Amino acid sequence: MWALATGPLRAFNERDTFVMEKVQPVALLITRVIVGIIFIVHGWEKFTSIDATTAFFKSAQVPLPGVSTLAAAALELVGGVALVLGLLLPVFGTLLVLDMLLAIFFVHASKGFWVSQGGYEFVLALAAATVAIAYSGGGALAVDSLWRRGREAQR
């Protein structure tokens, strides 16, 4: 019986490990670009409707709503570009996760989990994806990885 239960685990052999090592950087690249674009679009939306966003932040009792709106818009726009490029991932990733945690605290937590009810489901998923990207090296074509490899080659 134990052999039947562990059979699939043994099937994951060295060839599969090799494939995973080749696929993982591409999967991270795709995830990084998609999540980055989501942040860019949300940041751009805040900038293009700055008055409405500021009024919303004020109604949600976000401290210093005018400053907070500009900060969130700039962070999501610039941070989204940084994610797409794979640039300064730990820095921008951490800042974007904090941005999402603040969004959960001030806006979404009181509405429950489900995004269909204004809840934190989507914002939490963005935070989780962002932290994974930020501390994974970013995958293929990440500026951080390319820069790191270039420095190591010079040594």
BELUR-V610895 format. One record per helix or strand. SS is the DSSP state (H for helix, E for strand). FROM is the first residue (numbers start at 0). LEN is the number of residues. If there is no record, write none. Layout:
BEGIN
[[SS,FROM,LEN] [SS,FROM,LEN]]
END
This chain:
BEGIN
[[H,1,10] [H,13,35] [H,49,10] [H,64,21] [H,88,23] [H,114,3] [H,120,14] [H,142,12]]
END
